[in-house]
Amino acid sequence: MSLTPDSAPTPDAGRTPVVLPYFNQAPASIVPIRPIGPEHHAQLLRHFLALSTDDRYLRFGYAASDERIRAYVDSIRFGQDEIFGVFNRKLDLLAVAHIAIEAGQTQRAEFGVSVLPRGRGLGIGTRLFARAAVEARNRGLRELYMQCLSSNGAMLKIARRAGMKVHNEGGETEAYLELPEDNYQSHLDALMENQTGQIDYWFKSAMRQWRCFWLFGRCTKTA
Ligand SMILES: CC(C)(COP(=O)(O)OP(=O)(O)OC[C@H]1O[C@@H](n2cnc3c(N)ncnc32)[C@H](O)[C@@H]1OP(=O)(O)O)[C@@H](O)C(=O)NCCC(=O)NCCS
């Protein structure tokens, strides 16, 4: 039920609404993105195992078996690479971005991302790409690189929207984004985003503990 007539201007008219992704509305203007560490190994594994065969094909370039997924998660180089995630209110990972830092002189990073179907179309993939670009830039890298199937319409849209140079070769596409040098603003942006993600995580964690305590009289382990 609307409390104001349709024609009457509301006090918030003209302002972008703040919509968090787990409310399942679009578009998400704030996406609480948080760095992920080895302590989230179980959630990472659950996220990737929840991908369908088709999605595994799109994400990894082949229909990775459960075993290959386990090996992939075990092989993540926490500390060298950067993993970012978006948690839902059950503290499951709705989305994961992996920024693989290439060793040597190339000064580039490779971006890979997956968003579970219930979180798609809310701008989460786009925001994770933007966060990855800021991170790579702040690490002094010159290029963010991405590979996907040429049939991956959603990923290509994200790449083009970000201004990546896109090269199609047969069924595969490679895309490159030249990164500007880091500056005070880019570090501040990263700090603010991490704080938002951390506060969101603490809030959801506290709510979860309260719910468990209220329902069962005891708390369960959340991570
Ligand atoms: C690709 C993926 C990460 C996109 O995540 P997402 O959170 O839905 O992305 P966004 O909401 O930020 O943007 C997707 C855009 O593509 C559009 N889109 C979706 N499907 C599309 C299609 N088949 N063709 C063209 N555009 C498409 C959406 O409408 C949206 O555009 P909009 O913002 O203008 O509405 C997600 O679909 C996914 O996890 N796919 C499986 C794994 C994968 O493909 N990973 C990429 C390989 S690295």
The ligand as a Tripos MOL2 file, in Angstrom:
@<TRIPOS>MOLECULE
LIG
   48    50     1     0     0
SMALL
NO_CHARGES

@<TRIPOS>ATOM
      1 C1         28.6510  -13.6260  -15.7120 C.3       1 LIG1
      2 C2         28.0670  -13.3970  -14.3090 C.3       1 LIG1
      3 C3         29.2260  -13.3130  -13.3200 C.3       1 LIG1
      4 C4         27.2830  -12.0690  -14.3130 C.3       1 LIG1
      5 O1         26.9130  -11.7600  -12.9950 O.3       1 LIG1
      6 P1         25.7140  -10.7260  -12.6900 P.3       1 LIG1
      7 O2         25.8140  -10.3670  -11.2570 O.co2     1 LIG1
      8 O3         24.4270  -11.2620  -13.1710 O.co2     1 LIG1
      9 O4         26.1520   -9.4880  -13.5860 O.3       1 LIG1
     10 P2         25.5040   -8.0180  -13.6240 P.3       1 LIG1
     11 O5         24.1480   -8.0570  -13.0070 O.co2     1 LIG1
     12 O6         26.4780   -7.0740  -13.0430 O.co2     1 LIG1
     13 O7         25.4410   -7.6800  -15.1750 O.3       1 LIG1
     14 C5         25.0640   -8.6190  -16.1140 C.3       1 LIG1
     15 C6         24.5140   -7.8670  -17.3130 C.3       1 LIG1
     16 O8         24.4470   -8.7830  -18.3940 O.3       1 LIG1
     17 C7         23.1160   -8.8470  -18.8780 C.3       1 LIG1
     18 N1         22.9070  -10.1950  -19.3730 N.ar      1 LIG1
     19 C8         22.5560  -11.2920  -18.7020 C.ar      1 LIG1
     20 N2         22.4900  -12.3410  -19.5310 N.ar      1 LIG1
     21 C9         22.8370  -11.8820  -20.7630 C.ar      1 LIG1
     22 C10        22.9610  -12.4630  -22.0450 C.ar      1 LIG1
     23 N3         22.7370  -13.7590  -22.2320 N.pl3     1 LIG1
     24 N4         23.3350  -11.6710  -23.0800 N.ar      1 LIG1
     25 C11        23.5910  -10.3640  -22.9070 C.ar      1 LIG1
     26 N5         23.4860   -9.7430  -21.7140 N.ar      1 LIG1
     27 C12        23.1160  -10.4960  -20.6600 C.ar      1 LIG1
     28 C13        22.2600   -8.4680  -17.6870 C.3       1 LIG1
     29 O9         20.9940   -8.0160  -18.0860 O.3       1 LIG1
     30 C14        23.1080   -7.3690  -17.0680 C.3       1 LIG1
     31 O10        22.9590   -6.1800  -17.7960 O.3       1 LIG1
     32 P3         22.2770   -4.8660  -17.1160 P.3       1 LIG1
     33 O11        23.0930   -4.5480  -15.8990 O.co2     1 LIG1
     34 O12        22.3500   -3.8230  -18.1560 O.co2     1 LIG1
     35 O13        20.8850   -5.2880  -16.7710 O.co2     1 LIG1
     36 C15        27.0830  -14.5340  -13.8920 C.3       1 LIG1
     37 O14        26.1110  -14.6590  -14.8940 O.3       1 LIG1
     38 C16        27.7700  -15.8860  -13.6810 C.2       1 LIG1
     39 O15        28.2270  -16.1800  -12.5850 O.2       1 LIG1
     40 N6         27.8320  -16.7340  -14.7370 N.am      1 LIG1
     41 C17        28.4390  -18.0590  -14.6070 C.3       1 LIG1
     42 C18        29.9700  -17.9660  -14.4580 C.3       1 LIG1
     43 C19        30.5890  -17.0890  -15.5130 C.2       1 LIG1
     44 O16        30.1340  -16.9830  -16.6410 O.2       1 LIG1
     45 N7         31.7110  -16.4260  -15.1440 N.am      1 LIG1
     46 C20        32.4200  -15.5530  -16.0560 C.3       1 LIG1
     47 C21        33.6460  -16.2130  -16.5810 C.3       1 LIG1
     48 S1         35.0640  -15.4980  -15.8490 S.3       1 LIG1
@<TRIPOS>BOND
     1     1     2 1
     2     2     3 1
     3     2     4 1
     4     2    36 1
     5     4     5 1
     6     5     6 1
     7     6     7 2
     8     6     8 1
     9     6     9 1
    10     9    10 1
    11    10    11 2
    12    10    12 1
    13    10    13 1
    14    13    14 1
    15    14    15 1
    16    15    16 1
    17    15    30 1
    18    16    17 1
    19    17    18 1
    20    17    28 1
    21    18    19 ar
    22    18    27 ar
    23    19    20 ar
    24    20    21 ar
    25    21    22 ar
    26    21    27 ar
    27    22    23 1
    28    22    24 ar
    29    24    25 ar
    30    25    26 ar
    31    26    27 ar
    32    28    29 1
    33    28    30 1
    34    30    31 1
    35    31    32 1
    36    32    33 2
    37    32    34 1
    38    32    35 1
    39    36    37 1
    40    36    38 1
    41    38    39 2
    42    38    40 1
    43    40    41 1
    44    41    42 1
    45    42    43 1
    46    43    44 2
    47    43    45 1
    48    45    46 1
    49    46    47 1
    50    47    48 1
@<TRIPOS>SUBSTRUCTURE
     1 LIG1         1 GROUP 0 **** ****
